[in-house]
Amino acid sequence: MQLNKSLSFWDVFAIALGQVIGSGIMVLIGIGIEFTAYAIPFAFVLSACLSIIKQLPIAFMGSAMPATGGLYVYCKRILGPQIGFFYLAILLVTHILIALFALGFASYAVALVPSLNIRAMAIGILLLFYFVNLFGVKQAAAVQKIMIVFLLFGLSSLIFFGILEVDYARFTQSQGLFPNGWYGFGLACVVLSFSTGGAQYISELGGEMKNPHRDLPRAIIYSTVLAAVFFALVSIVAVGILPVEQTAGKPLSEVAKAILPATVYTAFIVGAGLFALATSINATFSWATKSVLIACEDGWLPKGIAVVNKRFNTPHILLTLLLLLGAAPIIAGKDLRYIIMLGGGLVFIYDLIPLIAAMNFAKRLPEDFANARMNFSEKSLKVISVIGICILLGQGALSFSDIDLTGWALVASYITLVVIYIRIRSKHRQLDSNI
């Protein structure tokens, strides 16, 4: 599949930064404080460092063989088509969480204008970015850059008004840093990994970048680093002014309301609240269809849904399906608790597969390995990949320790269905290739 190479470094950087910052800082910071109190800035920094380590092998593969649907393509080329599709199938189920971004956006909008209908607003914001992306990924990236400016301005307002009011003595008291011990600190890092991770998904856009060998790894690393700086500074303000009892378990908007003047608070909600969620929605529409597009070409999914609009160079049917996937639970008014649980458990599974692919990269594809723009030896890439796998296993163990039997049953059931589908579909693909 050949798509137009229209994305510059700043385009993909904006998409990556919007995916990383997203909604996590607004929601997850309170949960992190609940786990580890005044150690929350350190948890953010450590989580970002661990995210970069996990992303380096993916950035390396992207600098060597960038492609549309990059992560799926890396896995299938190195580990084989069946494992490649298994990775994609595990990833696909989490796309329903776009509904959460839309509902989160609607909740912030209703806080500003109480007369709005939450469901209608959530559907409306999905439709908005659906249409933006129908007109092309370049246009979506342009909108993303504008929203990123407002997002960073919103976060900066909280830092500006709060950083000098922080009681820094609180960060030197050991009893306040680790109230739940290292286990609590570890859980905080796991929770915050959903905030500091995500930049690697711009690998899906490798076939649409002007200079992917250079820009893809830079965008992944730089966006994560910049997000980490903002996360750390915001978390210092969030936990350093009010008593921890007032911030633990609370969204960042509650902290901002107590710190900021009324007019600035409104600007913060619009910039940091609405645009954080909007950038996540837009970023998901930008990259989520790319691997599916290639999987359709490979015969794993119906080829009829992989049609690309000739004028705008966009997979309009797949974008429509993504819209319906996100809108369905909003329209139905369903409780997404167990869907979130399923996604949270599966994220550590599908993140493992590209790292396993990176370990075998040099052996399976030596020519592509030699063409990588990043300067890693075979041994260095294997060591970093192994470290990344160990990080994921540790985070996964902590994450699964908080999942109940229903969550385990959902994870096991979905994986079983995927394996059955792969076995059945593999036979049909083999028959098709023999005709």
N, C-alpha and C positions, 0 to 999 in steps of 0.2 A: 504494500500500500504506500503510494507516494502522495504526501500532502505538501502543500506549499511551505517553503522554508522562509517564514516571515518573522520569527521571534528573535529579538535582540536579547543581549544579556539583561538589560533593565526590565524587559518584559517578563522573562522567566524568574528573575530575582523578585519581582513584585508578586508573582503568583506563588512562589515558594514562601516568601515572608508572610503573605496573607494566610497560607495554609498553616504555617507554624504558629503565628500569634493567634489567629483564629479566635475561638470562643474560650479556649482553655484558661487564659489568664483571668477572665471575668468570673468563671465558675469554680475552677479547680483550686485556686489559691486558698480559699477558705477551708477546703478539705485538707490541703497540705498543712495549713496552720494547725488544724485539729490534730494531725498526726505528730507534728514536730515543733510547734510553737515558733520560738524565735530563731530556730535553725532553718526557717523556710528559705531565706536567700541562698544559703549554702546548698540546700537541696535543689534549688533551681539551677545553680551553677554546675553542680555535679551531674544533674540530670541532662543538662545541655552537653556537657563533655562526653557523657556516655552515649548520647544520641549521635554526636559527631563521629565517635569511634565506630558505631554501628553503621553509619552512613558512608564512611570512607570507602569500603569495598564497593558499594553501589556507585559512588562517584567515580571510582576507578573504571568500573565496567562501562559506565556512561561515557567516559573520556576515550574508551577504546572502540566501542561499537554502538554509538547512539542510534536509537531507532524509535519509531512510533510504537507505543506500547512497550517501552523499554524494559521494565521489570519482568513482564511476561516473556518477552523475547530473550532476555538474558537467561532465564530459567530453562526455557525450552531448548535453547541452543546448547547449553552446557550440560543440563541434567536430563534432557529428553522431553518429548512433547507431552507425555502423560503427566510428569511432575510439573511441567510448565502450566498445564491447564488446572492441575490440582491447586497450584498457587493462586491462579486467577479466580477459581471458584471460591476459595476461602476469602479472598479479598472482596469479591463481589457482594457478599452478604452484608458487609459493613457499610455499603453505600446507602442503605436505608437510613443511616444516621444523619443524612442530609436533612431529614425531617426534624431532627432535634435542633439543628442550626436554625431552621426556619421558625420553629416554635420559640426558640430563644430570642430571635430577632423580634418576633411579634410581642413577646412579653416585655421587652424593653420599650417597644413602640407604644404599647398600651400604658406603660408607666408614665409616659409623657403625654399621651392623649387617651384618657380613660374610655372615651366613647368608641374606640376602635374595637372591632371583633377579632379576637386572637386567631381563630382558625382562618378567617378570610385574609387577615394580614399575612399569615404564614404561607398560604397558597399564593398570595399576591407576590411575595418576595421570591418564591420559587419560579413563578412565571416570568418575573422581570429578568432574572439571570438566565433563564432558559432562552428567552428571546435574544438577550445580549450575546449568548454563545452561539445561537443559530446564525448570527451575522458574521461569525468567524472568531478564531482564537486570538487574532491580533486585536480585534475590537474589545474582546473580553479582557485582554492584558492592559489595554489603554484605560479601561474603566477601573481595573484593579490598581493601577498606579495612582489614580486620583484618590481612591478610597484608602490606600495605604498612607497617604499624606494626612488625611483626617484622623486615621487610626493612631498614628504616631503622635500627632498633635494632642489627641485626647489623653493618651498615656502620659505624655510630657507634662500636661497641666497638673496631673496628680503628683508627679515627681516634683515639679517646680514649687507647688504650694505646700508640700509636705516634708520634703527632704530636710529642711532646716529645723523642723519641729520634732524630729525623731529623737527619742531618748536612747542614745547608742549604748548606754550602760547595760541595757537589757540583753545585748548580744554578747556580753562577756560573762554572764552568769550561767554556769553549767547546768543548774537545775531547770532553767528556763529554755535552754537550747535543746535538751533531749528529755522531755517529760515522760515520753513513752519508750525511752531507750533507743538503741540502734535499730530495733525492729520497726519502731514508729518512724524513724528517719528513713529507713529503707522503703516503707510503704509510701511515704511522702514522695520519694524519688520515683517510685513506680507510677503513682498518680500523675505526677508532673511530667512524666515521659510523654503523656498524651498532649502536653502543651509544647514541649521542646522538640518533639519529633514531627515528621510529616514532610520535610523538605525533599526527601528522596523521591516523592511522587512526581516531581517535575521530570524525572527520567522518562515518564510516559510521553512527554512532548519532544523527545530527542529528534524525531524525524521532522519537526517543524521549526527547529532552531537554525539560525543562520550559521553559527559557529559552535555546534554542540560539544565538540571535543574539548574546547576551552571553557565555554560558558556554563555547561551543565555542572561540573564539579565545583566551580566557583560559586554558582548560585546556591547550591546545597549548603556549602560550608559557611559562606558569608551571611546568608539569611538566618541560619541557626545561631551564629555568634551574635548578630545584632539583636535578635529576639531575646537571647539570654541576657544581654546587657539591660534591656528594658524590663525583663521579668525580675531580675535581681533588684533593680532600683525600685520598681513598683512594690515588690514584696517587702523591702525595708520600710517603706512608708506604711504599707498595710498593717504591719505587725509592730511597728516601732512607736506609734503615737497613742492609739487606744489600748486599753487592757486586752490581753489576748482572749479573755472570755467573751469580749464583744466582737471579735473578728473570726474566731474559730468556727468553721462550718458555714460562714456567711459569704455571699458573693462580694466581689470587689465594689459593686455599686453601693453597698451598705457603708463601707469604709469611706468611699468618696463623698457620700452624703454628709458624713460627720466632719470631714476635713475641708471640703471646698465651699466657697461662696455659692449662693443659689444659681447665679447665672453661669458660673464656671462649671457647676455640677451638671447643668443641662447640656452644656457643650461636651462635657466628659461622656455623658450617657450616649449622646449622638455619635461622637467620635470613637470612643473606646468600646462602647456597648454595641451600637447598631452596626458600625463598620467592621468591628472584629468578626461578628457573625456573618455579615454580608461578604467579606473577603473569603471566608471559608466556603460559603455556598458557591460563589463565583469560581473559586479555585477548583472545587470538586467537579462542577460542570465542565471546566476546561480540560481536566486530565482523565476523568473517570471512564470515558468511553473508549479511550485509545487502545488499551489491551483487548477489550472486547471486539473492537474492529478487526484486529489481527487474528484473534481466535476464531472469528467467523470465517475469515479467509482460509484458515487452517482446517476448517471442517468440523470444529468442535461445537459450533453453534450455527443456526441457520444463516446462510449467506445473504438471504433477502433483507435482513435487518441491518446489514453493513453498507447500505447505500450512502454515498457521499454526494451532497449537493454540489453541482458543478459550479454554480455562481459563487457560493460562499465557502466551498471546500470544507463543509462540516457534515458530520454523520447525523443528519436530522432525525432519523428513526431511533437511533440509540439515545440521542439526547431526549427525545420524547419519552422513551421507556424509563430513563433515569428520572425525568420529571414525574411520571406516574408512580414510580417506586417511592419517591419522597412524599408525594401528595397523598397516597393511599392511606397511610396510618393517620394522617392529619384529618382527612375527611371522615374516616371511620371513628375517630376519637379514641383509638386504642391506647392502652397503657404500654409504653415502650420499654418497660423495666427489663423484661427478659430478653428483648432484642438487644438492648444495651449490654446486658450480661453476656450474651452470646458473642457480640462484637468484641467486648473487652477481653474475653478469653481467647478468641481466635487471632487477635492481633499479634500476639507473641508467637503463634504458630506460623502465620504467613510471613512474618519478618525473618524467620529462621532460614527459609528456603533460598532467598537471594544470597545470603551469607554462605550457605553451603555451596551454591553455584560459584561464588567468588573463590572459594577454596580450591575448586577444581578447574578454574578458568585457564590457567597457564597450560595445564596438561591436556585439556580437551580442545582448546582453541589457541594454539601457540602463536599463530600469525596475528590474530586480533589482539592478543596480549601484548605483542611486540609493538603494536601501533598505538598503544595507550598514551595519551598526552600527560597523564600523571606519572611521576617517576617512582614506581614501586618495583622492587624485585619480586620474584615469585615467592621467596621466603617471607618477605615483609607482608605481602598481601595475605598469605596464609596465616601468619601470626595475628594480624589485625582482625581477620575474619574469625579466627578461633576466639579471640578476646570478645568480639562482638557477640558471638554465639553464647559464650559464658554469661555475658551481661544479660542477654535475652532470657536464658534459662533461669538466672537468678530473679529477674523481674517477673517472669512468668510464674515461678513458684510462689512468689509473694502475692501476685494477682490471683492465682487460682486458690490460694489459701482463704480468700474472701468470697469465693463463689459457692453457692449452695448446690444441693443435689439436682435441683431443677436446671441450673446452669450447666452442670456437667452433662446431664441428659441431652440438653439442646446441642451442646458442642459435639458430643459423640454421635447423635442422630444425624446432624448435618454432614459431618465428615463421612459417615457411612453412606449416606445418599450420594455424595460426591464421588466416592470410590466406585459405587455401583454404576453411576452414570458414565464414568470414565471407561469402565470395562465394556459396557454395552456400546458406547459411542466409538471406542477403538475398533471394534469389529466392523462397524459400518464404514469407518474411515478407510480401513484396509480393503473392504469390498469395493468402495468407490475408487480407490487408487488402482485396483486391478481391472477396472472396466475400461 
